[in-house]
Amino acid sequence: MHTNPAVNPPATPVKQTALPLPAGALLAALLAILPAQEALADCTATAQSIHFGNVNLLAPSPATAQGAVSVTCTKTASRSSPQSFNVCLAVDGGQTSQQTLNPKRLCKSSRCSNNDTPPFVTYDLYHDPAHTRIWSTPRQNGRPIDVTINVPAGAASHTVDVPFYAKLIPPFTNVTEGIYSIGFGGGSTSLSYGNTSCGIGGRRFAFTVTANVIKNCIISEARDINFGTVQTSATNLQGQSSFKVTCTQGTPYKIGLQPSNNNQNGQGVMRAVQAGNPDGVPYQLRSTAGLNGTVWGNTATAQSTNNGVAGTGSGTAQKHDVYATIDSVNNYRPGEYRDRVIINVHY
């Protein structure tokens, strides 16, 4: 049997023409078919600065202040369920050497260093309003603040204000009047979250701590001048006492003494305590000992000593002696005589 081989028909000629495609259009076409990159979870923070305000370093209780770190955590974009973040907030000593962390320092230059000498104001930051847990880093005398932030199912992010506290820590050596501050920027703060260990690194949150030290003076340990029991024939009596003045370091002050009769030259009168006795015994206040000691009056002002006594604050109590003299008690009835003297400190 004879079989004719199949003959394939000739292929239909195909005309091929190259279509020009601009590079930009090609790129656009490629980008159009790529999936969008998913936004990942993240946490960020901003912090309130701490302002102690006007600070009187002579006050019996150290100044305190409060701030907050506002932490916002954003969950993974495609996630519809709740998401939790374990957030750690850490700080060191601010823009200073780590050796000055316990306690921390505020300086007039706004930037302390390990070689700083006073004046600087010592303080610390705390987790709690009782100022018992120092806020710091794991490597220092304290610990970070840990907080859990839960982003609910119906929200993309959630913000929590985390409070922190500050307190000045005496003693304040040679601290003069002025503004003291320190900045927490650069690597001085850290926000970490998730399984990341708490430490310097990660997100930052800058803030400052500031205190305005004001000048002040206080009077203490004022004691009476007691002439004792004297004969009616006694003359040239002398008495002595003292008081203390504490003023802010470097503060010039002037002291005036004011008898109850408001005499500006320190010439007071002691009145009889007993009813029916109209007598008054005159006396003279003095700043130096002796019957002719320097008169101590009440014309001093903050700018001028006049007949007062001057001093300069050291931050500690300074003793001032005061003297009183009586020429004679010959012409007065027997009895007890008293007067009250006001100490005026101008600064």
C-alpha positions in Angstrom: 0.0 0.0 0.0 1.3 3.3 -1.0 0.8 6.2 1.3 1.4 9.8 0.3 3.3 11.7 2.9 1.4 14.5 4.5 2.4 17.8 3.3 2.3 20.6 5.8 0.8 23.7 4.5 3.2 26.7 4.3 3.2 28.8 7.5 1.3 31.9 7.3 3.8 34.7 7.3 3.7 36.8 10.4 4.7 40.4 10.3 6.6 41.5 13.5 6.7 45.1 14.4 8.5 46.4 17.6 6.3 48.7 19.6 8.3 51.5 21.2 7.7 51.6 25.1 9.1 54.5 27.0 11.2 53.6 30.0 8.9 55.5 32.3 5.9 53.6 31.1 7.7 50.3 31.6 8.6 51.3 35.1 5.0 52.2 35.8 3.7 49.0 34.5 6.1 47.0 36.7 5.3 49.0 39.8 1.6 48.5 39.2 1.9 44.8 39.6 4.1 44.8 42.8 2.3 44.6 46.2 2.3 47.7 48.4 4.8 47.5 51.3 3.0 47.0 54.6 3.5 49.6 57.3 5.2 48.0 60.3 4.4 48.6 64.0 6.3 51.4 65.7 6.4 53.5 68.8 7.5 57.1 69.2 7.6 59.6 72.1 7.7 63.3 73.0 8.4 64.6 76.4 7.4 67.6 78.5 10.3 69.7 79.9 10.6 70.0 83.6 10.4 73.5 85.1 11.0 73.8 88.8 10.1 77.5 88.5 11.5 80.1 91.0 13.5 78.0 93.5 14.3 79.2 97.1 17.2 76.9 98.1 16.8 78.0 101.7 13.3 76.6 102.0 13.0 73.7 104.4 11.6 71.3 101.7 13.4 70.8 98.4 11.5 71.9 95.3 9.7 69.2 93.2 8.2 69.1 89.7 6.4 66.8 87.4 6.4 66.0 83.6 5.3 63.3 81.2 6.4 61.4 78.2 3.7 61.0 75.6 4.2 57.6 73.9 2.3 56.7 70.7 2.3 53.1 69.4 1.0 52.3 66.0 0.2 48.7 65.1 0.9 46.8 61.9 -1.2 48.2 59.1 -2.9 45.0 58.1 -3.6 43.9 61.7 -7.3 44.1 62.8 -6.8 42.5 66.2 -5.5 44.3 69.3 -1.7 44.7 69.6 0.3 45.2 72.8 3.7 46.9 73.1 6.1 46.6 76.0 7.8 50.0 76.1 10.9 51.0 78.0 11.9 54.6 78.6 15.4 55.3 79.8 17.5 58.4 80.5 21.1 59.0 81.5 22.5 62.2 83.1 21.6 64.5 80.2 24.3 66.2 78.2 26.9 65.4 80.7 29.3 62.7 81.7 27.7 59.5 83.0 29.8 59.8 86.2 27.5 62.7 87.3 24.3 60.6 87.3 23.9 60.1 91.0 22.6 62.7 91.6 22.0 64.5 88.3 23.1 68.1 87.9 21.8 71.4 86.6 24.4 73.9 85.5 24.4 77.5 84.5 26.0 76.7 81.2 23.1 74.3 80.4 25.8 71.7 79.8 27.5 69.9 82.7 30.6 67.8 82.6 32.4 65.4 84.9 35.0 68.1 85.6 32.4 70.7 86.7 32.9 72.3 90.1 30.1 74.1 92.0 28.0 76.0 91.5 25.5 73.4 90.2 22.1 72.3 91.4 21.8 68.6 92.2 18.5 66.8 91.5 17.1 63.5 90.2 14.3 62.1 88.1 11.9 59.5 89.5 9.2 57.0 88.5 7.0 57.8 91.5 5.6 60.9 93.2 7.2 59.8 96.5 10.6 60.1 94.9 11.9 56.7 95.9 12.6 55.0 92.5 15.2 56.8 90.4 14.6 57.0 86.7 17.8 56.1 84.8 19.3 53.3 82.7 20.0 49.6 83.6 23.7 50.5 83.8 23.2 53.3 86.4 21.8 53.8 89.9 18.2 53.4 88.8 16.0 51.7 86.2 14.0 52.6 83.1 10.3 53.2 83.2 8.3 50.2 81.8 4.8 50.6 80.4 2.5 48.4 78.4 0.5 50.1 75.6 -2.4 48.3 74.2 -3.7 49.4 70.7 -7.4 48.2 70.5 -8.9 46.3 67.5 -10.7 49.3 66.2 -7.8 51.7 66.3 -4.6 52.2 64.3 -2.6 53.7 67.2 -2.9 54.5 70.9 -1.2 57.2 73.0 -0.4 57.1 76.7 1.1 59.9 78.8 3.7 58.4 81.2 4.3 60.7 84.2 7.7 61.2 85.7 8.8 63.3 88.7 11.8 65.5 89.7 13.2 66.7 93.0 16.1 69.0 93.9 18.6 67.3 96.3 20.5 69.3 98.9 23.1 70.4 99.9 23.5 73.1 97.3 27.2 74.1 97.5 28.0 77.7 96.4 24.8 78.0 94.3 24.3 81.6 93.3 21.2 83.3 91.9 20.4 82.4 88.2 19.0 79.9 85.8 20.3 76.3 85.9 19.4 73.7 83.3 20.4 70.6 81.5 19.2 69.2 78.1 18.3 65.6 77.4 19.0 65.3 73.7 21.1 63.2 71.3 21.8 59.9 73.0 20.6 60.9 76.5 17.2 59.2 76.1 15.9 56.0 74.7 12.6 54.5 73.8 12.6 50.7 73.0 9.7 48.3 72.7 8.9 44.7 71.9 11.6 42.3 72.8 14.3 45.0 72.6 16.3 45.4 75.8 16.0 48.7 77.7 19.0 50.8 77.2 20.5 53.8 75.4 19.5 53.4 71.7 16.4 53.3 69.6 14.0 56.2 69.5 14.8 59.5 71.3 12.6 62.0 73.1 14.3 65.3 73.9 13.5 67.5 76.9 15.1 69.9 79.3 15.2 70.4 83.1 15.3 74.0 84.4 15.4 75.8 87.8 15.5 79.5 88.4 17.4 80.0 91.7 16.2 83.2 93.3 18.0 85.1 96.1 16.6 84.9 99.6 17.6 85.5 103.2 16.2 84.0 106.4 16.8 85.0 110.1 17.3 82.4 112.8 18.3 81.9 116.4 17.6 85.5 117.5 18.2 85.7 121.3 17.2 88.3 123.8 19.5 90.8 125.4 19.2 90.4 129.1 20.8 93.1 131.4 19.9 91.0 134.4 18.9 92.3 137.8 20.7 95.6 138.6 20.7 98.1 141.4 18.9 101.4 140.9 22.3 103.1 141.3 23.8 101.2 138.4 25.4 103.0 135.4 27.0 102.1 132.1 25.2 98.8 131.7 26.1 96.6 128.7 24.3 93.6 127.2 25.0 91.3 124.3 23.2 88.8 122.1 23.3 87.5 118.6 21.2 86.2 115.7 22.0 84.4 112.4 21.3 85.3 108.8 21.4 82.8 106.0 21.3 84.2 102.4 21.7 82.6 99.0 25.4 82.3 98.0 26.8 85.6 96.7 23.8 87.7 97.8 24.8 91.1 99.4 22.5 92.0 102.3 22.2 94.8 104.8 20.7 94.6 108.3 18.8 97.3 110.2 17.5 97.1 113.8 14.2 98.7 114.7 13.1 99.4 118.3 9.4 99.5 119.0 9.5 103.3 119.0 10.6 103.2 115.4 13.7 105.2 116.1 16.0 105.0 113.1 19.2 105.4 115.1 18.8 102.4 117.4 17.7 104.4 120.4 15.0 102.4 122.0 13.0 102.6 125.3 12.2 99.6 127.5 8.8 100.0 129.1 7.7 98.7 132.5 5.9 95.4 132.5 4.0 96.2 135.8 0.8 98.1 135.4 0.8 101.6 136.8 4.5 102.2 136.1 4.9 104.9 133.4 8.7 104.9 133.4 10.7 103.9 130.4 14.5 103.0 130.4 16.3 104.2 127.3 19.0 102.1 125.6 21.2 102.2 122.6 21.7 99.4 120.1 25.3 98.9 118.8 27.1 96.7 116.3 30.4 96.6 118.2 31.1 96.2 121.9 31.7 98.9 124.4 29.9 102.0 125.7 31.0 103.9 122.6 30.5 101.0 120.2 29.2 101.7 116.7 25.5 102.7 116.6 23.3 100.1 114.9 20.2 101.8 113.5 17.5 101.1 110.9 18.5 103.3 107.9 20.0 100.4 105.9 18.6 99.6 102.4 19.3 96.9 99.9 21.7 99.4 98.2 23.3 101.1 101.1 24.5 100.0 104.6 24.1 103.5 106.3 24.0 102.8 110.0 23.3 99.1 109.6 25.5 96.1 109.1 26.4 94.5 105.8 27.2 90.9 104.8 27.3 88.6 101.8 25.4 85.3 101.7 27.3 82.0 101.7 24.3 79.7 101.7 25.0 78.9 105.3 24.0 80.7 108.6 26.3 83.6 109.5 26.3 84.9 113.1 25.8 88.6 113.9 26.5 90.0 117.4 24.4 92.8 118.7 25.1 95.0 121.7 23.0 97.3 123.9 24.1 99.9 126.4 22.2 101.9 129.2 23.7 105.0 130.6 22.0 104.9 134.0 18.9 103.5 135.8 19.0 106.1 138.6 15.8 107.8 137.9 13.4 104.9 137.3 11.1 102.9 139.6 12.1 99.3 140.4 10.5 96.7 138.2 10.9 94.7 135.0 11.4 96.6 131.7 11.2 95.2 128.2 11.2 96.2 124.6 10.9 94.4 121.2 13.5 95.0 118.4 12.7 94.0 114.8 15.6 92.7 112.6 15.2 93.9 109.1 17.3 92.3 106.4 17.5 94.0 103.0 18.8 92.2 99.9 
